Amino acid sequence: MTKLFNVRLRAYGYVADFNINAEDTAESIENAILDKIGQNGVLLKDSDRAYSKSKCWITYEEVVDGSRSGSLQKEEAIRT
């Protein structure tokens, strides 16, 4: 069963916030994020905060009844 997740991406001085539908597994969520990015479905904005310009963080949480669940999952995805 697919679930709705809110994803926050902070990468190389940019930020993005978007929703995906995926199974509740790491592989399914990762594939859904990559599909969304590959379809140009993600708008990256300049960060107004001083996030590292050499790292990437991805956080996601399930959206239940239109609001976030409050339990964040965090994965430091890329280091350069």
C-alpha positions in Angstrom: 0.0 0.0 0.0 1.4 3.4 -0.9 1.5 6.3 1.5 2.0 10.0 1.1 5.4 11.4 2.3 6.6 15.0 2.6 10.2 15.2 1.5 12.7 18.0 2.4 15.9 18.2 0.4 18.8 20.5 1.4 21.6 20.2 -1.1 24.6 22.3 -1.9 23.1 25.6 -0.8 19.6 24.9 -2.2 16.4 23.6 -0.6 13.2 21.9 -1.9 10.0 20.7 -0.2 7.7 18.3 -2.1 5.4 15.3 -1.6 5.7 11.7 -3.0 3.6 8.6 -3.0 5.6 5.4 -2.1 5.6 2.2 -0.2 6.9 2.4 3.4 10.3 1.0 2.5 13.6 2.8 2.0 14.0 1.5 -1.5 10.5 2.6 -2.6 10.9 6.1 -1.0 14.4 6.5 -2.7 13.0 5.5 -6.1 10.0 7.8 -5.7 12.3 10.8 -4.9 14.6 10.0 -7.8 11.6 9.7 -10.1 10.2 13.1 -8.9 13.6 14.7 -9.5 14.0 13.0 -12.9 10.6 14.3 -14.1 11.7 17.9 -13.2 9.0 17.8 -10.5 11.3 19.5 -7.9 11.9 23.2 -7.7 15.2 24.0 -5.9 15.4 27.4 -4.3 18.4 29.3 -2.9 18.6 28.6 0.8 18.2 31.6 3.1 20.1 29.6 5.7 23.7 28.7 5.7 23.4 25.1 4.8 26.7 23.4 3.7 27.4 23.8 0.0 29.3 20.5 0.0 26.6 18.2 1.6 23.1 16.9 0.9 20.5 16.0 3.5 17.1 14.4 2.8 14.4 14.1 5.4 11.0 12.7 5.0 7.9 12.0 7.0 4.5 10.4 6.4 1.5 12.7 5.9 -1.6 11.4 7.7 -5.0 13.0 7.2 -3.4 16.1 5.6 -0.9 16.7 8.4 2.6 15.5 9.0 3.0 12.6 11.4 5.7 14.3 13.4 8.2 11.3 13.2 10.9 12.4 10.9 13.2 9.9 9.2 16.6 11.4 8.3 19.3 10.2 6.0 22.5 11.9 5.1 22.5 10.9 1.5 25.5 12.3 -0.2 29.0 13.5 0.9 31.4 15.0 -1.5 
